[in-house]
């Protein structure tokens, strides 16, 4: 009897789920092995060659990859996460890629009201974990509106105060989108002054840099600006969707790498993310309009478009912007539900019998009318085919570059970036290894963003776990059908709850808002 009691006492507590016999990639750069992963509640309780405990449910993962859930450091998932219906808040576009955590508030757009926003998201329920940034653009616009001027001392102090508030409420760092107005109107020193408040509270500087092309200070000048902001503010810097954009810059990936490697060798913390597509995505106004034309917002832009001398100047600047992006034939109009959807700007201009610049302005005017009627961002999405394959490959091979989607509506990267990278750059063209792909979609990303207990398969870590069929993991979305769900993720757990089972969404909303612990330097 004593022996039986001792054996019962020594037996491990049963798990909720045991995933058996899969090829385990634990999120590190180490070699995979065949083994088991056990989950109880919201935590991983075992990772190894053979789980010793019983389980309420066992998943046979023979022939499958078992990996931490992917972490997407740059997304525009708000349309899903903030939808009124639970079926949309599941965030299926990301779940079907194996993604369990997404960053929001990127490109400078993150609300300073981080705490209130987190409460609302938590109350409504979401399918994936969420990591919020406070945005320099949102902060600047709250204080200065759309004005193309520097803040005075009082206004700068208000901007700093909004960043302090957001960081103390759990933001992971400060994001900027200095390419976009009104952020583009800020000088470097203004950005540094505001960024220091995030730096004091342990934040990361995440940036869509001022120029990925040759619009203003040039790509390499912009890289130097990012590095200077990080040094002077005293914080790690992260380049969002790093690239060499446009015909003037193709072939300059090696120069970007040299600048960043030099900074890293000098002790600066510098990382980047990248999506695996040759076409970028933005709005046609951001791609083609000169920044001076949007000073003051929509009303001011319309006034300039109605002023013949101003219009002539705008059209002249648009010609050069169109050239640097490869011409009208390289711009695919991707917003859904319009007569121009799926056509190049060149083709739509021919259909309307207009110069491509005037066709673009017609679309922009339609968007301005839509925004005036409350339909934000109406109809202006564009995929811009402007990157060189050799540049994409070279940047992808850098150990400090992780996987992202920059997922935005109308571009297939929203629904397919992680399987696209796996199919095109691991299987078809072995630019990186499978272990590299997984490490730099999981653990490496968690390390950069200091996501405690995430990104690795380790006992005690949160149970964000994917079971993926390596033969079926592939994108279905493309540029003409950008909203097709990806294939191959057979099971996906978010905080221990099944979000996908047998390749289908369960409808569960187990995601959490991952707020940083309150820094000591808070009121």
C-alpha positions, -999 to 999 in steps of 0.1 A, spaced: 0 0 0 28 24 9 45 17 -24 13 24 -43 8 57 -24 44 67 -31 40 60 -68 8 80 -69 24 109 -51 54 108 -76 32 107 -107 31 141 -125 -1 160 -123 -22 154 -155 -20 180 -183 -48 194 -202 -31 187 -236 -1 168 -246 13 173 -281 32 141 -289 59 131 -314 63 164 -333 95 180 -345 100 205 -317 115 239 -326 117 255 -292 121 291 -305 158 292 -300 185 289 -327 191 253 -314 185 222 -334 150 207 -334 142 172 -320 113 148 -319 95 152 -287 64 163 -267 49 195 -253 24 195 -225 0 223 -216 -19 229 -184 -41 260 -180 -23 289 -197 12 275 -193 36 250 -207 44 223 -181 67 200 -201 90 202 -231 112 172 -239 116 138 -255 87 121 -238 60 138 -215 56 116 -184 21 128 -176 -14 118 -187 -36 143 -204 -72 151 -210 -64 154 -247 -35 141 -268 -26 155 -302 -6 132 -325 20 156 -340 40 130 -360 54 146 -391 44 181 -378 64 210 -367 57 221 -331 68 257 -325 60 287 -303 32 308 -318 47 334 -342 50 370 -330 43 397 -356 61 429 -346 44 452 -371 7 450 -379 -23 470 -388 -47 445 -373 -70 471 -357 -99 465 -381 -101 430 -369 -93 435 -332 -117 464 -328 -146 450 -348 -181 449 -332 -185 412 -338 -166 384 -320 -161 364 -352 -140 392 -366 -121 398 -334 -108 362 -336 -82 378 -359 -83 348 -383 -59 365 -408 -31 361 -383 -42 329 -365 -42 310 -398 -5 320 -403 4 306 -368 6 341 -352 -4 343 -315 8 379 -307 7 411 -327 21 446 -322 -3 475 -327 1 513 -327 30 511 -352 41 538 -377 34 565 -350 -3 557 -348 -6 543 -313 -30 561 -289 -15 577 -258 -45 563 -239 -29 529 -236 -46 519 -203 -81 528 -214 -76 511 -248 -63 479 -231 -94 478 -209 -117 481 -239 -99 454 -259 -98 431 -229 -135 436 -222 -145 428 -258 -122 398 -262 -96 392 -289 -82 361 -306 -45 370 -304 -23 387 -278 -17 424 -284 14 445 -277 7 482 -278 30 511 -288 24 548 -281 27 567 -314 47 598 -320 22 608 -347 -8 604 -324 9 624 -297 20 652 -321 -14 654 -337 -32 657 -304 -10 687 -295 -3 703 -329 -29 689 -352 -17 687 -389 5 718 -386 39 718 -404 57 736 -376 78 729 -345 61 728 -311 68 756 -286 82 747 -251 47 742 -236 36 721 -265 67 699 -264 61 694 -227 26 682 -234 39 658 -260 64 645 -235 37 641 -209 15 620 -232 44 597 -238 51 594 -201 14 586 -195 14 559 -222 46 543 -210 34 542 -174 2 526 -186 21 497 -202 32 507 -237 62 487 -249 78 518 -265 75 547 -289 67 542 -325 72 567 -353 63 570 -389 84 600 -399 76 594 -436 40 603 -430 25 638 -424 23 653 -399 52 634 -383 73 642 -413 72 679 -402 91 671 -370 128 677 -369 152 651 -355 157 669 -322 120 671 -315 117 633 -319 147 628 -297 133 650 -269 100 631 -269 117 597 -273 138 603 -242 106 600 -221 100 565 -234 137 556 -230 137 566 -193 109 540 -188 126 511 -207 109 516 -240 120 506 -275 121 531 -304 103 514 -333 103 534 -366 90 536 -401 120 557 -409 117 591 -425 129 579 -460 132 544 -473 139 558 -507 150 591 -521 120 613 -511 137 636 -486 170 629 -468 176 596 -487 177 561 -474 212 561 -459 206 596 -444 174 582 -428 192 552 -414 218 575 -398 190 596 -384 174 565 -367 207 555 -352 213 591 -340 178 591 -323 186 559 -305 220 571 -294 209 605 -282 177 593 -266 194 563 -250 172 535 -262 173 505 -285 161 511 -320 142 489 -343 137 495 -381 102 485 -392 98 467 -425 135 474 -435 140 478 -472 156 497 -501 125 512 -518 125 524 -554 146 524 -585 170 549 -571 179 526 -542 179 491 -555 212 474 -546 218 495 -515 209 468 -489 246 462 -483 251 498 -474 222 497 -449 237 466 -434 272 483 -431 257 512 -412 238 490 -388 266 465 -382 289 494 -374 265 508 -348 260 473 -333 298 468 -331 300 500 -312 275 487 -286 242 501 -299 211 479 -297 198 479 -333 173 454 -349 148 453 -377 119 434 -391 110 426 -427 81 413 -447 88 388 -475 73 406 -505 87 426 -534 59 451 -533 54 475 -505 20 488 -495 7 522 -486 -18 548 -498 -15 564 -532 -15 598 -516 15 589 -493 33 573 -523 28 602 -548 19 635 -531 46 658 -519 46 663 -481 42 701 -484 9 695 -502 -7 679 -471 3 705 -446 -28 714 -427 -48 682 -435 -76 674 -460 -91 709 -463 -58 725 -470 -50 698 -496 -83 703 -514 -76 741 -515 -43 734 -532 -57 710 -557 -83 737 -566 -55 763 -571 -41 760 -607 -5 771 -598 -4 749 -567 -18 720 -588 9 724 -614 35 722 -587 19 691 -571 18 674 -605 54 682 -611 64 666 -578 42 637 -584 60 629 -616 93 623 -597 76 603 -569 60 581 -595 93 576 -613 112 566 -581 85 539 -575 90 524 -610 62 543 -629 25 539 -631 27 503 -643 44 494 -610 15 507 -589 -13 482 -583 -45 496 -569 -56 473 -542 -85 489 -522 -115 466 -523 -148 474 -540 -138 501 -565 -137 502 -603 -100 504 -602 -94 475 -578 -69 451 -592 -57 474 -619 -24 492 -623 -25 530 -621 -13 529 -657 -43 508 -668 -68 529 -649 -54 560 -664 -58 545 -698 -94 536 -690 -102 571 -679 -80 586 -708 -60 606 -682 -24 612 -674 -15 587 -646 -10 617 -622 -45 629 -629 -59 595 -625 -42 593 -591 -56 627 -581 -91 616 -591 -87 586 -567 -73 609 -540 -102 634 -544 -127 605 -541 -109 595 -509 -111 630 -495 -148 630 -502 -152 596 -485 -133 608 -455 -155 639 -453 -184 615 -452 -168 594 -424 -153 567 -446 -116 568 -435 -89 559 -460 -114 552 -487 -101 536 -519 -64 547 -519 -45 515 -512 -16 507 -535 9 479 -538 41 493 -551 65 469 -569 98 486 -562 122 462 -544 150 441 -558 150 404 -549 188 405 -541 182 432 -515 153 413 -499 174 382 -497 204 399 -482 185 417 -455 166 385 -446 199 367 -440 209 391 -412 206 376 -377 191 409 -364 162 409 -389 130 392 -378 98 384 -396 68 408 -398 38 413 -420 31 450 -419 -3 435 -425 -26 461 -441 -59 457 -459 -57 449 -497 -21 436 -496 -16 398 -493 10 404 -465 -20 408 -441 -31 372 -446 0 354 -458 34 368 -448 47 340 -425 37 311 -448 50 331 -478 84 335 -462 84 297 -453 74 286 -488 95 311 -509 126 316 -487 129 283 -468 115 256 -491 117 269 -527 148 291 -524 167 282 -493 177 318 -484 174 309 -447 170 277 -428 138 265 -412 153 270 -378 163 306 -387 128 312 -399 112 299 -367 137 315 -343 133 349 -360 95 346 -359 94 336 -322 121 337 -296 143 364 -313 113 387 -316 102 381 -280 137 390 -269 138 423 -288 104 434 -274 111 419 -239 79 398 -240 83 379 -207 73 343 -209 67 343 -246 84 332 -278 99 299 -265 87 264 -256 98 262 -220 82 250 -188 65 279 -171 61 299 -203 27 309 -216 12 282 -238 13 300 -272 20 269 -293 15 261 -330 14 226 -346 21 231 -383 21 207 -413 54 215 -431 40 202 -464 8 222 -463 20 254 -447 15 278 -476 -1 311 -485 -34 313 -504 -35 351 -507 -19 369 -536 -21 404 -550 -53 398 -568 -69 377 -540 -54 393 -509 -79 381 -483 -75 343 -486 -67 325 -453 -34 305 -453 -32 268 -450 -12 243 -428 -15 254 -392 -33 224 -378 -35 235 -341 -28 268 -324 -30 275 -287 -31 311 -273 -26 312 -236 -34 275 -235 -67 278 -252 -73 262 -287 -77 290 -312 -74 266 -342 -82 229 -340 -78 206 -369 -70 236 -391 -102 256 -383 -108 285 -360 -126 276 -328 -141 310 -323 -123 314 -289 -111 348 -278 -81 339 -255 -58 368 -264 -45 392 -239 -32 428 -240 5 424 -230 12 455 -210 47 462 -197 51 463 -159 49 498 -146 84 514 -147 99 529 -116 101 563 -133 63 568 -132 43 593 -112 
